[in-house]
Amino acid sequence: MFPILSAVLATLLVGTVLTFLSGKSARWVALATSFVFLAEVAYLLLQFPGWAGFAGGVPQFADGESYAWIHLGWLQVNYTLGIDGISLVLLVLTAILQLATVVYSWGETKKPAAWFGLLLLTCLGCVGVFVALDVLLFFLFWEAVLVPMFFIIGYWGGPRRRYAAIKFFVYTHVASIVMLVGLLALVFYSHATSFDYASVYAAAPSLSVVTQAFLFLSLFFGFGVKFPIVPFHTWLPDAHVEAPTGGSVLLAGLLLKLGGYGLIRWAVFVLPNGFHEVQPVLFVVAFASIAWGSVVSLAQRDLKRMVAFSSINHMGIVLLAIAVGSSLGLLAAVLLMFAHGIVSALLFMSSGSVHHTFGTRDIASVGGITPRTPVLATMIMIGSLASLGLPWLISFPAEFTALLATWDRLAYWVLLPLGILVVTAAFYIWMMQRMLFGPEKGIPESAHDLPAYETVGMGILAAAAIVFGVLPFLLVNLITASPIRVFPGV
């Protein structure tokens, strides 16, 4: 069997190295790598066999590869890869965002080889996280993502870029250490025969409920800081505001999804008894994140900062869907992660273009931009309407499914996230009314509409938001080809 997943990683690795070495031609190498990566993901989609079920009580993954790596007595670490519907959906998201970010960043002139190389390196780490099925391999890819993002923020960011980069690194690295301790404790306490996911999954049921609960909480903290969850969210607004546009796109579109994916794959599936014990904690944190992110967004004047805080709100809904503990809830959580990845990327690109065009991101300082910049205004409107959950756009089926799953589990508590969605609609409509319509305000004579490369980059995301909003079954059929079926519900 051809090792297609290793080929995907090799494509990104070789493309990254060549991009770093290509000088002024780096953007072309990055673009070629992105197209090859997209083609490989398309191949994975076309030949994906669907959910194979369980063998010996262990979930089966497609395109599996496993090679001996570090075998030293009790230390049995393998290079093990595989995908199911959840990881394949996130690979599709990664391929779309990588291509859109490379195209959008086409005009980057500040050390372009380093810039495009770091973009590809970030995506390489994310792909590794989504396909790794060994504890140590998973953790190595998880940590590898921090390095390129640290330099992207710290070198290409805004005036407070160093502070934001260090804060991002410290928060996420400390959380990673706690996560690693939890994963290692899971392996050792369960007496798993190796670090492979299958071995850990099979051995974990032997743990007591109390042990599972403590291990789940350690993993929840490690993965939750990357979400991020309240009160460990404070690194996110600083990182987003100071990061360059391409960095914000990957940070919101991909890095936040690592937390949700890790929580589902390595905690919810592996430690179901511990998950049920700590469900009340998850609900409290989810409701707090939903409310805080939405209310604080309403008070923002900086467009980029508003989108950053709205990410906390949306990832809170993801956590709520996970906490429900049903197959419908997990389906909603993955749908929401994909939707947020596309929509937040489009909104961060829009805020970057607003700053490039008008010299400010202050919502109150710019108004009536639609006649002068109709394409930019259209992109802002598509992203905003998708984010607030307008039907026929990508967030609607995801949020509707999440609310339906919440109703099944919590009944009238669903009114809380439903009410918060009204606040979400309020701050997006308020922003659009002030910036897009009304009399012209704060528009310099030199203002012009989007350049072609920014239009194409944002157009890719806008098209994805519409296509998957109209045809959500394209994602649903993939997500259900995963272990979510072991949970009650559809």
C-alpha positions in Angstrom: 0.0 0.0 0.0 1.4 3.4 -1.0 2.1 5.5 2.1 0.0 8.5 1.0 0.0 10.2 4.4 3.8 10.1 4.6 3.8 11.5 1.1 1.7 14.4 2.2 4.0 15.2 5.0 7.0 14.8 2.7 5.4 17.2 0.2 5.0 19.9 2.8 8.5 19.3 4.3 10.2 19.5 0.9 8.1 22.4 -0.1 9.0 24.2 3.1 12.7 23.7 2.7 12.7 24.7 -0.9 10.7 27.8 0.0 13.2 28.9 2.6 16.0 28.5 0.0 14.2 30.1 -3.0 14.7 33.8 -2.3 12.4 36.0 -4.3 10.9 33.0 -6.0 9.6 31.7 -2.7 6.0 32.6 -3.3 5.9 30.5 -6.5 7.4 27.5 -4.7 4.9 27.9 -1.8 2.0 28.2 -4.4 3.2 25.0 -6.2 3.5 23.2 -2.9 0.0 24.3 -1.9 -1.5 23.0 -5.1 0.2 19.7 -4.8 -1.0 19.4 -1.2 -4.5 20.3 -2.2 -4.4 17.6 -4.9 -3.2 15.0 -2.4 -6.0 15.9 0.0 -8.4 15.6 -3.0 -7.0 12.1 -3.6 -7.5 11.2 0.0 -11.1 12.3 -0.3 -11.8 10.3 -3.5 -10.4 7.1 -2.2 -11.5 7.4 1.4 -13.3 4.1 2.2 -15.6 5.4 4.9 -15.8 4.2 8.5 -14.4 0.7 8.9 -15.8 0.3 12.5 -13.9 -1.4 15.2 -11.5 -4.4 15.3 -10.8 -5.9 18.7 -12.6 -2.9 20.3 -10.2 -0.4 18.6 -11.3 2.1 15.9 -9.9 1.5 12.5 -8.3 4.3 10.5 -7.8 4.6 6.8 -4.4 4.8 5.0 -2.8 3.6 8.2 1.0 3.4 8.4 3.1 2.2 11.3 6.9 1.8 11.5 9.1 1.0 14.4 10.8 4.1 15.6 12.1 4.1 19.2 12.1 0.6 20.8 14.0 0.5 24.0 12.7 -2.0 26.4 9.4 -0.6 27.8 9.6 2.4 25.5 7.7 1.4 22.4 7.3 4.4 20.2 6.2 4.0 16.6 5.8 6.3 13.6 2.0 5.7 13.2 -0.3 7.6 11.0 -3.9 7.3 10.0 -7.1 9.2 9.2 -10.8 9.0 9.8 -13.6 11.4 8.9 -12.7 14.0 11.5 -9.0 14.3 10.6 -9.9 14.2 6.9 -12.3 17.2 7.3 -9.5 19.1 9.1 -7.0 18.2 6.3 -9.4 19.7 3.8 -9.6 22.9 6.0 -5.8 23.0 6.1 -5.4 22.7 2.4 -7.9 25.4 1.7 -6.4 27.8 4.2 -2.8 27.2 3.1 -3.7 28.0 -0.5 -5.8 31.0 0.4 -3.1 32.4 2.7 -0.3 32.0 0.2 -2.3 33.7 -2.5 -3.4 36.5 -0.2 0.2 37.1 1.0 1.5 37.3 -2.6 2.5 40.9 -2.1 4.7 40.2 0.9 8.1 41.9 0.4 9.7 41.6 3.9 11.9 38.5 3.7 9.4 36.6 1.5 11.4 33.3 1.6 11.2 33.2 5.4 7.6 34.4 5.5 6.2 31.7 3.0 8.5 29.1 4.5 7.1 29.7 8.0 3.5 29.6 6.6 4.2 26.1 5.1 5.9 25.0 8.3 2.9 25.9 10.4 0.6 23.9 8.1 3.0 21.0 8.1 2.8 20.9 11.9 -1.0 21.0 11.8 -1.2 18.2 9.3 1.1 16.1 11.5 -1.2 16.7 14.5 -4.2 15.6 12.5 -2.7 12.3 11.2 -0.4 11.2 14.1 -1.6 8.2 16.0 1.2 7.9 18.5 1.4 9.9 21.7 5.0 11.1 21.2 4.6 11.7 17.5 1.5 13.7 18.2 3.2 15.8 20.8 6.2 16.5 18.6 4.0 17.8 15.8 1.9 19.8 18.4 5.0 21.6 19.7 6.5 22.1 16.3 3.5 24.4 15.4 4.5 26.9 18.1 7.9 27.7 16.6 6.9 29.1 13.2 4.0 31.0 14.7 6.2 32.5 17.3 8.5 34.0 14.6 5.5 35.0 12.4 4.1 37.1 15.2 7.4 38.2 16.6 9.0 39.4 13.3 6.1 40.5 11.0 3.7 41.6 13.7 2.6 45.0 15.0 4.2 47.4 17.5 3.8 45.0 20.5 4.7 41.9 18.5 7.4 40.7 20.8 5.2 40.9 23.9 2.4 39.1 22.0 4.7 36.4 20.7 6.2 35.6 24.0 2.8 35.6 25.7 1.5 33.2 23.1 4.5 30.9 23.4 4.5 30.8 27.2 0.7 30.2 27.6 0.6 27.4 25.0 3.9 25.8 25.9 3.0 25.6 29.6 -0.4 24.0 28.6 1.5 21.6 26.4 3.6 20.4 29.3 0.5 19.7 31.3 -1.0 17.9 28.3 2.2 15.8 27.9 2.1 14.8 31.5 -1.5 13.7 31.1 -0.8 11.7 28.0 2.2 10.0 29.6 0.3 9.2 32.7 -2.5 7.8 30.5 0.0 5.4 28.9 1.8 4.4 32.1 -1.3 4.0 34.4 -3.2 2.1 31.8 -0.2 -0.2 31.2 -0.5 0.2 27.4 1.9 -1.9 25.5 3.1 1.0 23.3 2.5 4.7 22.7 0.2 3.9 19.7 -3.3 5.2 19.8 -4.8 1.7 19.4 -2.9 0.4 22.4 -3.8 3.4 24.6 -7.4 3.2 23.5 -7.7 -0.5 24.3 -6.0 -0.2 27.7 -7.7 3.0 29.0 -11.0 1.3 30.0 -9.0 -0.5 32.8 -8.5 2.8 34.6 -10.8 3.7 37.5 -13.4 6.4 37.0 -11.5 8.7 39.4 -8.2 8.2 37.5 -9.9 8.8 34.2 -11.4 12.0 35.5 -8.1 13.4 36.7 -6.4 12.5 33.5 -9.2 14.1 31.5 -8.9 17.3 33.4 -5.2 17.5 32.7 -5.8 16.9 29.0 -8.7 19.4 29.1 -6.4 22.1 30.5 -3.7 21.3 27.9 -6.0 21.3 24.9 -8.3 24.0 26.3 -5.7 26.8 26.5 -5.2 26.3 22.7 -9.0 26.6 22.2 -8.8 29.0 24.1 -11.2 28.7 27.0 -12.1 31.3 29.6 -10.1 32.2 31.8 -7.0 31.1 29.8 -7.9 33.1 26.7 -6.0 36.3 27.3 -3.2 35.4 25.0 -5.5 35.2 22.0 -6.6 38.9 21.5 -3.0 40.1 21.9 -1.6 37.5 19.5 -4.3 38.2 16.9 -4.0 42.0 17.0 -0.3 42.0 16.7 0.1 39.2 14.3 0.3 39.9 10.5 -2.8 39.0 8.6 -1.5 35.7 7.3 -0.5 34.7 10.8 -3.9 35.6 12.2 -5.5 33.5 9.5 -3.5 30.4 10.4 -3.8 31.1 14.1 -7.6 31.3 14.1 -8.2 28.9 11.2 -5.9 26.1 12.2 -4.1 26.4 15.6 -7.4 26.9 17.6 -8.7 23.7 15.9 -5.8 21.7 17.3 -7.3 22.1 20.8 -10.7 20.9 19.7 -9.3 18.0 17.7 -7.0 16.9 20.5 -9.7 17.0 23.1 -12.0 14.8 21.0 -9.4 12.4 19.8 -7.2 11.9 22.9 -9.6 12.7 25.8 -13.3 12.2 24.9 -12.8 9.0 22.8 -10.1 7.5 25.0 -11.5 8.4 28.5 -15.3 8.3 28.2 -15.9 7.6 31.9 -13.7 10.5 32.9 -15.5 12.7 30.4 -18.9 11.9 31.9 -17.6 12.7 35.4 -16.4 16.1 34.4 -19.2 17.1 32.1 -20.5 19.8 34.5 -17.1 21.5 34.4 -17.2 21.5 30.6 -20.6 23.0 30.5 -19.7 25.8 32.9 -16.5 26.7 31.0 -18.4 26.5 27.7 -21.2 28.8 28.7 -18.7 31.3 30.2 -16.6 31.3 27.0 -19.7 31.8 24.9 -21.0 34.7 26.9 -17.7 36.4 27.6 -16.5 36.2 24.0 -19.7 37.7 22.6 -20.2 40.4 25.2 -16.6 41.7 25.0 -16.8 41.6 21.2 -19.7 44.0 21.4 -17.5 46.6 23.1 -14.6 46.5 20.6 -13.7 49.4 18.3 -10.8 47.6 16.6 -12.2 45.4 13.8 -9.5 42.8 14.2 -9.8 42.7 18.0 -13.6 42.2 17.6 -13.1 39.2 15.3 -10.5 37.8 17.8 -12.9 37.9 20.7 -15.7 36.5 18.6 -13.4 33.4 18.1 -13.6 32.8 21.8 -17.4 32.9 21.5 -17.4 30.4 18.6 -14.9 28.0 20.2 -17.1 28.1 23.3 -19.9 26.7 21.2 -17.5 24.0 20.0 -16.8 23.1 23.6 -20.5 23.1 24.4 -21.1 20.7 21.5 -18.3 18.4 22.7 -19.6 18.5 26.3 -23.0 17.3 25.2 -21.5 13.9 24.8 -23.5 12.6 21.9 -22.8 11.7 18.3 -24.8 14.7 17.2 -22.8 17.0 19.5 -19.5 15.7 18.2 -20.7 16.1 14.6 -21.7 19.7 15.4 -18.3 20.4 17.1 -16.3 19.3 14.0 -18.7 21.1 11.7 -18.2 24.3 13.8 -14.4 23.9 13.8 -14.4 23.7 10.0 -16.9 26.6 9.7 -15.0 28.8 12.1 -11.7 28.1 10.3 -13.1 29.3 7.0 -15.1 32.3 8.3 -12.5 33.6 10.8 -9.9 33.4 8.1 -12.1 35.5 5.7 -12.8 38.1 8.4 -9.1 38.4 9.4 -8.2 38.9 5.8 -10.9 41.5 5.5 -9.6 43.4 8.6 -6.1 43.2 7.2 -7.3 44.7 3.9 -9.2 47.4 5.7 -6.0 48.4 7.5 -4.0 48.3 4.2 -6.6 50.4 2.4 -7.7 53.0 5.0 -4.7 53.0 7.4 -6.9 52.0 10.4 -9.0 49.2 11.8 -11.1 51.5 14.0 -14.7 50.8 13.2 -15.9 54.3 14.2 -13.3 56.0 12.0 -14.3 54.6 8.6 -17.7 54.6 7.0 -19.5 54.2 3.7 -16.7 52.2 2.0 -19.0 50.2 -0.3 -19.1 52.6 -3.3 -15.3 53.0 -3.3 -14.3 49.4 -2.4 -17.2 47.2 -3.4 -15.2 43.9 -3.5 -13.8 44.5 0.0 -17.2 45.4 1.3 -18.7 42.2 -0.2 -16.0 40.1 1.5 -16.7 41.7 4.8 -20.4 41.1 4.4 -20.0 37.5 3.4 -17.7 36.8 6.4 -19.9 38.7 8.9 -23.2 37.1 7.7 -21.6 33.7 7.8 -20.2 34.3 11.3 -23.6 35.3 12.7 -25.2 32.2 11.3 -27.1 33.3 8.2 -28.8 30.3 6.4 -27.1 29.1 3.2 -23.7 30.0 4.7 -21.4 27.6 6.4 -21.9 28.5 10.0 -25.7 27.9 9.9 -25.8 24.1 9.6 -23.0 23.9 12.2 -24.6 26.1 14.8 -28.1 24.7 14.2 -26.7 21.2 14.8 -24.9 22.4 18.0 -28.1 24.0 19.3 -30.2 20.8 18.4 -27.6 18.6 20.3 -27.7 21.0 23.3 -31.5 20.8 23.3 -31.4 17.0 23.4 -29.1 17.1 26.4 -29.9 20.2 28.4 -33.4 21.2 27.2 -34.1 24.9 28.0 -30.5 25.7 28.8 -30.2 26.0 25.0 -31.7 29.4 25.4 -28.5 30.7 26.8 -26.3 30.1 23.7 -29.3 30.9 21.5 -29.6 34.3 23.2 -25.9 34.9 22.9 -26.2 34.4 19.1 -28.4 37.5 19.1 -25.5 39.5 20.6 -23.2 38.0 18.0 -25.6 39.2 15.3 -25.7 42.6 17.0 -22.0 43.4 16.9 -21.6 42.2 13.3 -24.6 44.1 12.1 -23.4 47.2 14.0 -20.0 46.9 12.4 -21.4 46.5 8.9 -23.9 49.4 9.3 -21.1 51.8 10.4 -18.3 50.7 8.0 -20.1 49.6 4.8 -23.0 51.9 4.6 -24.0 55.5 5.2 -22.0 58.6 4.3 -18.3 58.3 3.4 -16.0 58.8 6.3 -12.3 58.5 6.8 -11.6 57.4 3.3 -8.3 58.7 1.8 -8.1 59.8 -1.8 -5.6 57.0 -2.4 -8.1 54.3 -1.3 -8.6 51.6 -3.8 -10.3 48.2 -4.0 -8.6 44.9 -3.3 -5.6 44.0 -5.5 -6.1 40.8 -7.6 -4.2 38.5 -5.3 -6.1 39.5 -2.2 -9.4 39.2 -4.1 -8.5 35.6 -5.1 -7.3 34.6 -1.7 -10.5 35.9 0.0 -12.6 34.6 -2.9 -11.4 31.0 -2.2 -12.7 31.3 1.4 -16.0 33.1 0.4 -16.7 30.3 -2.1 -16.0 27.6 0.5 -18.4 29.4 2.9 -21.1 29.3 0.4 -20.5 25.8 -1.1 -20.4 24.0 2.3 -23.3 26.1 3.6 -25.5 25.0 0.7 -24.1 21.4 0.6 -23.2 20.6 4.3 -23.7 16.9 3.6 -20.2 16.9 1.9 -18.8 17.4 5.4 -21.4 15.5 7.4 -20.8 12.3 5.5 -17.1 12.5 6.3 -17.5 13.3 9.9 -19.8 10.4 10.6 -17.2 8.1 9.2 -15.4 8.3 12.6 -15.7 7.0 16.2 -18.5 9.5 17.0 -20.8 6.6 16.3 -20.0 5.0 19.6 -21.9 7.9 21.3 -25.7 8.0 21.6 -27.6 9.9 19.0 -27.7 10.0 15.2 
